[in-house]
Amino acid sequence: MKRLLQLLRRFLPLLFSVAVLVYLFVFRADPRETLETARRVDPAMLALAALLAVVSFVFQAARLKLLVQVVGHKVPLWRMFLYTLLGHFYNSAIPGGSVGGDAIKALYLSQATGSKPQAFAAVLVDRLCGLFMLATLALVVLLPSIDEPSMRQAAVVIVSFTGCATLAIGLMTSRRIRRLIPVGTSRKLPFSRAIRAFDDAMQTYRGQKKGLLAALLLSIFPQAGWIAMHVAIGRGVGIDLAWHEYAVLIPVAGMVAALPISFGGWGVGEAATVHFFKLRGVAATDALVLSLMGRMLQLAWALVALPFSWAMPKPKGIKEAVADEPDPAESQRAAPM
């Protein structure tokens, strides 16, 4: 029975993603029309989108390099770029695995830094910086049109996401609030492993305000590149929207896709893109092609890193090599939640 539950937990998100994609292709968009739309995308715009995708990955790698440097480790940018691509590949193309893309990236990084806890902390803070800046950029761009009916749902998602993220970070970093929470409480809460990992990451970077601020500001560039990639694809498809509309709708779809209910956000991200772009008058077929092409371009770049990984130690071997160090998700500090 326990084995069955483990299998369900691994593959249920994948099944959910498949079900949502089937629904989108069958009930929200015509499969033939979707294929024709994909075929007629402007090659020049597609090439530009591919370039913007790799630029986004480079800036992600630079942000991770900065966060690792803050805690005293120097890792070359090319290694960070490789780890970033591998992490994206595992997140987007390996269903049912026991280790996610962020964990894979942290394991590779732990070999380069010699510290498993700091590697996991850097990867987690890296992800948080990206999501927080994505929501912030979308909120800033949204403000002038927040009263438009077609933008209200997007505003709810952005404000809710930003508010929850700000509250969570405040709760986890405030010493006064932490003192009010009984020791060991985090172990009784849902997603306790993730909460303790987050807590450990905050402890690792406590007192590194300048470094964190620099990483947060640097996050503008990968997120801008990611949004610009979709603008280029949209132009190639023929979607007639202004850039600032993309700067709101693409992050909103990304926030929905980040919810831990599907495999790598597949299906959920496409459904969100179709829904929110439809509110701005975009056909479901065009929005679906926009989302899928964006994913496929990023996945294509991630595949570039795969041959290099064959010459690197396997994640399992790395995990065994650093097994003597405490797991960030399992460690218990003097003042945990």
N, C-alpha and C positions, 0 to 999 in steps of 0.2 A: 504494500500500500504506500509506504514511504517512497519507494522507487517511482511509483506511478505519479505521485504528487510532484516529485522532482522533475519528471519528464514534462508534466503539464506546465510547471512553472517556467521551464526552459522554452517550450515550443508554443505555448498559448499566445504570447505576443506575436510570433510569426504567423500563426493561423489567423489572428485578428487582423494583421496587416494585409494578408492575402484576401480575406473576406472584404475588407474595405476597398481594396483595389478592384476586385471583381465587381463590387457594387458600382464604383465610379465608372468603370468601362462599360458596364451593361446598362445601367439605369440613368446615369448622369451624362454620359457622352457616348456617341456612336463610335465603335472601334475602328471602322473604316475611315471615318472622318478624322479621327485622332491620328491615324497613321498617315493620312494625306497631309494633315497639318504639320506633322513632324518632318515629312519629306520636303516640304516647300520652305522650310526655314532658311533665311538668307545665310549662305556659307560664311560671308564676311563677318556678320554679327555673331555667328557661332564661334568663329575663330577668336574674335575679341572676347567673347564670354569665357572661352577656354583659358586665355591669357589672364583674365581677371581672376579666374578660379585659382590658378597657381600663385598669383600675387597674394591672394587672401591666405593661402596656406603658408607662404613665406613669412607674412606678418604674424600669423599664429605661432610659427616656430620662434620668431624673434621675441614674442611675448613670453613664451615658456623659457627661453634662454635667460631673459631678464629675471624672471621669478626664481630660477635656479641660482643665478648669480647673486641675488639678494641674500641667500642663505649660505653663501660661501663656496659655490662650485662653479667651475668654468667648463662649459661644454660647447663645442663648435656648433655654429649655426646649421651646418649641413647635417649634423647628427640630429638636431632638433627637428629639422625639416623632415628627415626620414622617419623619426618617431611619430611625428604628427600625421604623416601620410599613412603609416601602418596602423595607428590608432583609428583613423577614419575608415580604413579598409575593414578592420575587425568590427567596427560599429555598424557598418553598412552592408557587409557581404558575408558575414559568418553567423548564420542563425543558430540558436540553440546552444551556443558555447557556454562554458562555465565561467569564462572571464570576458568582460567587456573590453571595448576598445580603449577606454581610459585606463583600465587596469593593465592592459598590455603595454600601453605607452609608458605607464609608471614603472613597470617591471624592466623594460629596456632602459629607461632613464636611471633606475636604481643601480644598474650595472655601471653606468657612466659616472654617477656621483658617489657610489659606494655607500649610499644611505637609502634604505627602503622607505622609512617614514617620511623623510624630506622629499623624496621623489613623488610619493603619493600625494603629499600635501601640495607640492608645486602643481601637479596635474589638476587637482581639485580646484585650487585657487585660480588656475588658468581658465578652467571651464566657467567658474563663477564670474570672473572678470568679463569674459566674452558675453555671457548671457545678460549680465547687468548693464553693460554698455549697449548691447543690442536694444534692450528695453528703453534705455535712456534716450538713445538716438531717435527711436520711433516716437517716443512721447514728445520730444522737442519738435519734431517735424509735424506731429499730429495737431499740436495746440492751435494753429491758425484755423483748422477746419474741424475742430472737435464738436462743433454744434451741428455739423451736417448729418442728416439721418443715416446715410450710408456708412458713416465713420463711427457711429456710436458704439456698435458692437466691438469694433477694433479698439476703441478707447477703453471699453470695459476690460478687455483682455490685457491691454498694455498697463493700465493703472493697477489692476489686480496683481499682475505679475510683478511689477516694479514695487508695489507696496509690500507684498509678501516677502520679496527678496530683501528689501531694506529692513523690514521688521526682523527677519530671521538673522541677518547679519548683525543687527543691533543687539538682539538677544544673546547671540553667541559671543560677541566681543565685549559686551559690557560687564565689567568686574562686579559692579553693584548688583546687577540682576543675577549673575551667576552665583553669588553668595546666598541668594534667596532660594535657590533650587537645591533640594536635598541631593546628597551624593548618591549616585547610582540610578537616578531617575531615568536617564536616557535609555537604560537597558530595558525599561518597561514600556517604552513608547514604540509605535509603529515605525518601521524603517530605522531601528535603533543602530544598526551597523553604519548606515549612511550618516546619521546624526553624530555618532562618535568619530567617524572619519572627518567630518566637517569640523568638529570641535578640535581635533588634533591638528588639523590644517591651520585653524585660527591661532592655536598656541604656537605653532612653528613660526608664523609670520607676525606674531604680536611684537609691537615695537618697530616694525618695518613699514611705517606709514609712507615714507617717501618712495620706497620701492613699489609698494602696492599701488600708490597713486600713479606712478610712471607706467605700471603695467595696465592700469585701467585706462589711462589716456592712450596708450599704444593700441588698445583694443578698438579704437575708432577705425583704424586702417583695415584690419581683416574684415570687420563687419561692413565697412563701406565697400570693400572689394566684393564681398559676397552679395550685397544688394546690387551693386553695379553689374555683376555677372548676370543677375536675373533681368536687369533693365536691358542689357544687350540681347538676351534671349527673347525677351518680350518684343523688342524692336524687330527682331528677325521673324518672329511669329506674326507680327502685325497688330499687336495689342497697343491701342492708342491711349496710353495713360502717361501722365507727367511723372518725372523722376521722384517727386516727393510722395506720390501715391504709392509707388513701389517701396519707398523708404518706410512706409507705415505697414503696408499689407504683407510684404515679405517677412519682416520681423514677427508680425502677429502669427503668421503660419508657422514660423520657426519655433515660437514659444509653445504653440499647441503641439507641434511635433515633438518637443522636448519632454512632454508628459510621458511617464514610464508605463504606457499601456500598449505599446506596439513595438515591433522589432525595428530599431534604428529610426523610428518616426515614419517608416514607410506606410503609406496608406493614410495615416492620420494627417501628415503634412500635406499630402495631395488633396485630401478632403477639405482641409482648412483653406488651402489656396483657392480651390474651386468656389468655396462658399464666399469668402471675403472679396475675391475679385469679381464674382457675379454681382455683388452689391454695387460695384462701380461700373456695371454694364458689360463686363467681359464674358464671352461665351465659355461654357464649361469645358469644351474641348480645348480651347486656347489656353485656359488656365491650367488644365491637366498637363498639357504638353510643356508648358513653362516650368512647372514643378518637377516633372520627371526628367526633363533635359538638364535642369540644374543639378539634380542628384547624379545623373549619369556622367556629367562632365567631372564632377568632384570624384566620383568613383573611378573614373578613367585615370585621373592623376594619382589616386591612391594605389592603383594597380602598378604604377611605375615603381613603387617602393618594394613591391613583393619580391622580385628577383634578388634585391639586395638583402632582404631578410633571410634568405636561404644561407647566406654566408655568416649570419649572426647567430649567437647562441639562442636556442629556443626558449620561449617564455617559461616553460616548465623548469628548464635547467637554471635559468636566472633565479626563479623563485626558490629553488633548492639552495642556490649559492648564498642567498640573503636570508635564509630561513632562521638564522640565529637572531635576527633583528625583529622587534615587535611589529606586528601588523597594525597600521594606523587605525583600522576599523575595530581592532580588538584591544588596543592598548588602553590602560586605565591610568589616568594621571591623578595627581593629588587632588585636583578640584574639578572633576568631570561633572557634567550635568546629571 
